[in-house]
Amino acid sequence: MAIKSGRLGGVMYDPAGITPVTVVALNKWKLSLKTDHLNVTCFGAANKVYVPGMRDVSGNLSGFWDSDSLVLFNAAQAEVPGMLKLIPNSGAAEDGFFFTGLAYLDADIDCSVEGVPAISGSIMAAGAWTLEEEP
């Protein structure tokens, strides 16, 4: 088992889905791959019975404002989804896995006199998502 920290993780985005660029100044992302389960329990059953329904791919990301990279804010204004790539750890060849798919993004900025401006955003799937491995 190879368990490593997420410090070498990353987020990449491309509005055209061709060449993703790193979304800088992020330090956290979360992806939810929950599946709805539909109750198909019939009369006389000993317990409830379920079948899988649709998967709901969504998540969020956060970090700090960097005026040199407005990728997140441009993505939030886009009317069409872009290709998002979420990397848990890019530090070693055996850790070349990533999640990817089309997504819509939202963005927030939280600016306070007592801290650096923080950014966050929501991820909403706009197509099928996959877990892939770098070649």
C-alpha positions as a LaTeX table, in Angstrom:
\begin{tabular}{lrrr}
\hline
Residue & $x$ (\AA) & $y$ (\AA) & $z$ (\AA) \\
\hline
Met1 & 0.00 & 0.00 & 0.00 \\
Ala2 & 1.32 & 3.43 & $-0.92$ \\
Ile3 & $-0.23$ & 6.14 & 1.23 \\
Lys4 & 1.19 & 9.60 & 0.70 \\
Ser5 & 0.21 & 13.11 & 1.68 \\
Gly6 & $-1.82$ & 15.28 & $-0.68$ \\
Arg7 & 0.83 & 18.03 & $-0.70$ \\
Leu8 & 1.75 & 17.15 & $-4.29$ \\
Gly9 & $-1.85$ & 17.12 & $-5.47$ \\
Gly10 & $-3.24$ & 19.55 & $-7.98$ \\
Val11 & $-6.12$ & 20.89 & $-10.01$ \\
Met12 & $-5.96$ & 21.46 & $-13.76$ \\
Tyr13 & $-8.60$ & 23.00 & $-16.02$ \\
Asp14 & $-9.08$ & 23.62 & $-19.72$ \\
Pro15 & $-12.16$ & 25.30 & $-21.18$ \\
Ala16 & $-11.54$ & 23.57 & $-24.54$ \\
Gly17 & $-10.65$ & 20.16 & $-23.08$ \\
Ile18 & $-7.32$ & 19.96 & $-24.95$ \\
Thr19 & $-4.44$ & 21.19 & $-22.77$ \\
Pro20 & $-5.31$ & 21.69 & $-19.10$ \\
Val21 & $-3.39$ & 24.28 & $-17.10$ \\
Thr22 & $-2.75$ & 24.25 & $-13.37$ \\
Val23 & $-5.17$ & 26.29 & $-11.28$ \\
Val24 & $-2.62$ & 27.95 & $-9.01$ \\
Ala25 & $-2.84$ & 28.87 & $-5.31$ \\
Leu26 & $-5.20$ & 26.03 & $-4.41$ \\
Asn27 & $-4.50$ & 23.91 & $-1.36$ \\
Lys28 & $-7.57$ & 21.69 & $-1.05$ \\
Trp29 & $-10.09$ & 19.86 & $-3.17$ \\
Lys30 & $-12.82$ & 17.34 & $-2.48$ \\
Leu31 & $-14.64$ & 15.11 & $-4.96$ \\
Ser32 & $-17.83$ & 13.26 & $-4.11$ \\
Leu33 & $-18.75$ & 10.19 & $-6.18$ \\
Lys34 & $-21.96$ & 9.30 & $-4.37$ \\
Thr35 & $-24.55$ & 7.09 & $-6.03$ \\
Asp36 & $-28.28$ & 7.38 & $-5.38$ \\
His37 & $-29.85$ & 4.12 & $-4.20$ \\
Leu38 & $-33.47$ & 3.47 & $-5.06$ \\
Asn39 & $-35.73$ & 1.58 & $-2.71$ \\
Val40 & $-37.24$ & $-1.46$ & $-4.46$ \\
Thr41 & $-38.55$ & $-3.23$ & $-1.37$ \\
Cys42 & $-41.60$ & $-5.43$ & $-2.06$ \\
Phe43 & $-44.36$ & $-6.69$ & 0.22 \\
Gly44 & $-43.18$ & $-9.50$ & 2.47 \\
Ala45 & $-39.46$ & $-8.65$ & 2.25 \\
Ala46 & $-37.37$ & $-9.29$ & 5.36 \\
Asn47 & $-35.60$ & $-5.95$ & 4.98 \\
Lys48 & $-35.36$ & $-3.00$ & 2.60 \\
Val49 & $-33.77$ & $-3.72$ & $-0.78$ \\
Tyr50 & $-32.01$ & $-1.13$ & $-2.94$ \\
Val51 & $-30.64$ & $-0.85$ & $-6.47$ \\
Pro52 & $-28.08$ & 1.72 & $-7.59$ \\
Gly53 & $-29.36$ & 4.77 & $-9.45$ \\
Met54 & $-27.44$ & 7.71 & $-10.85$ \\
Arg55 & $-24.01$ & 8.77 & $-9.65$ \\
Asp56 & $-23.77$ & 12.38 & $-8.48$ \\
Val57 & $-20.27$ & 13.72 & $-9.16$ \\
Ser58 & $-19.65$ & 17.00 & $-7.36$ \\
Gly59 & $-17.14$ & 18.64 & $-5.08$ \\
Asn60 & $-15.34$ & 21.76 & $-4.04$ \\
Leu61 & $-11.94$ & 23.36 & $-4.02$ \\
Ser62 & $-10.25$ & 26.14 & $-2.10$ \\
Gly63 & $-7.08$ & 28.15 & $-1.76$ \\
Phe64 & $-5.86$ & 31.73 & $-1.95$ \\
Trp65 & $-6.29$ & 34.66 & $-4.35$ \\
Asp66 & $-3.52$ & 34.94 & $-6.95$ \\
Ser67 & $-4.07$ & 37.77 & $-9.44$ \\
Asp68 & $-1.66$ & 36.11 & $-11.89$ \\
Ser69 & $-4.12$ & 33.25 & $-12.46$ \\
Leu70 & $-7.80$ & 33.93 & $-12.98$ \\
Val71 & $-8.54$ & 30.44 & $-14.32$ \\
Leu72 & $-11.12$ & 29.66 & $-11.62$ \\
Phe73 & $-12.98$ & 32.94 & $-12.08$ \\
Asn74 & $-12.95$ & 32.63 & $-15.87$ \\
Ala75 & $-14.28$ & 29.06 & $-15.56$ \\
Ala76 & $-17.06$ & 30.27 & $-13.26$ \\
Gln77 & $-18.20$ & 32.71 & $-15.96$ \\
Ala78 & $-18.10$ & 30.15 & $-18.78$ \\
Glu79 & $-21.39$ & 29.13 & $-20.34$ \\
Val80 & $-20.02$ & 25.73 & $-21.41$ \\
Pro81 & $-18.25$ & 23.17 & $-19.21$ \\
Gly82 & $-14.50$ & 22.66 & $-19.28$ \\
Met83 & $-12.28$ & 19.65 & $-18.66$ \\
Leu84 & $-11.26$ & 19.37 & $-15.01$ \\
Lys85 & $-8.44$ & 17.16 & $-13.75$ \\
Leu86 & $-8.08$ & 16.47 & $-10.01$ \\
Ile87 & $-4.74$ & 14.97 & $-8.97$ \\
Pro88 & $-4.40$ & 13.42 & $-5.48$ \\
Asn89 & $-0.59$ & 13.15 & $-5.64$ \\
Ser90 & 1.79 & 13.82 & $-8.52$ \\
Gly91 & 5.01 & 13.09 & $-6.63$ \\
Ala92 & 5.90 & 9.63 & $-7.94$ \\
Ala93 & 5.36 & 7.51 & $-11.03$ \\
Glu94 & 3.26 & 4.97 & $-9.11$ \\
Asp95 & 0.94 & 7.77 & $-8.00$ \\
Gly96 & $-0.07$ & 8.83 & $-11.50$ \\
Phe97 & $-3.82$ & 8.51 & $-10.90$ \\
Phe98 & $-6.26$ & 11.36 & $-11.43$ \\
Phe99 & $-9.99$ & 12.01 & $-11.69$ \\
Thr100 & $-11.19$ & 13.82 & $-14.79$ \\
Gly101 & $-14.35$ & 14.91 & $-16.55$ \\
Leu102 & $-16.32$ & 17.83 & $-17.88$ \\
Ala103 & $-17.44$ & 20.22 & $-15.17$ \\
Tyr104 & $-19.07$ & 23.51 & $-14.43$ \\
Leu105 & $-17.33$ & 25.55 & $-11.74$ \\
Asp106 & $-18.54$ & 28.24 & $-9.37$ \\
Ala107 & $-16.19$ & 30.61 & $-7.56$ \\
Asp108 & $-16.22$ & 32.59 & $-4.32$ \\
Ile109 & $-13.73$ & 35.03 & $-2.85$ \\
Asp110 & $-13.59$ & 35.90 & 0.83 \\
Cys111 & $-11.53$ & 38.99 & 1.64 \\
Ser112 & $-10.81$ & 40.05 & 5.22 \\
Val113 & $-8.67$ & 42.77 & 6.77 \\
Glu114 & $-7.17$ & 40.13 & 9.05 \\
Gly115 & $-6.06$ & 37.61 & 6.44 \\
Val116 & $-5.20$ & 36.88 & 2.85 \\
Pro117 & $-8.10$ & 36.71 & 0.40 \\
Ala118 & $-9.39$ & 33.14 & 0.25 \\
Ile119 & $-11.01$ & 31.58 & $-2.80$ \\
Ser120 & $-13.29$ & 28.58 & $-3.07$ \\
Gly121 & $-15.44$ & 26.98 & $-5.68$ \\
Ser122 & $-17.96$ & 24.25 & $-6.39$ \\
Ile123 & $-17.60$ & 21.45 & $-8.92$ \\
Met124 & $-20.62$ & 20.07 & $-10.79$ \\
Ala125 & $-20.26$ & 17.27 & $-13.35$ \\
Ala126 & $-21.32$ & 18.07 & $-16.89$ \\
Gly127 & $-20.54$ & 14.63 & $-18.32$ \\
Ala128 & $-19.10$ & 11.26 & $-17.39$ \\
Trp129 & $-16.15$ & 11.23 & $-14.95$ \\
Thr130 & $-13.37$ & 8.66 & $-14.86$ \\
Leu131 & $-10.43$ & 7.61 & $-12.71$ \\
Glu132 & $-7.42$ & 7.40 & $-15.00$ \\
Glu133 & $-3.72$ & 6.64 & $-14.74$ \\
Glu134 & $-0.95$ & 8.63 & $-16.40$ \\
Pro135 & 0.67 & 6.56 & $-19.18$ \\
\hline
\end{tabular}
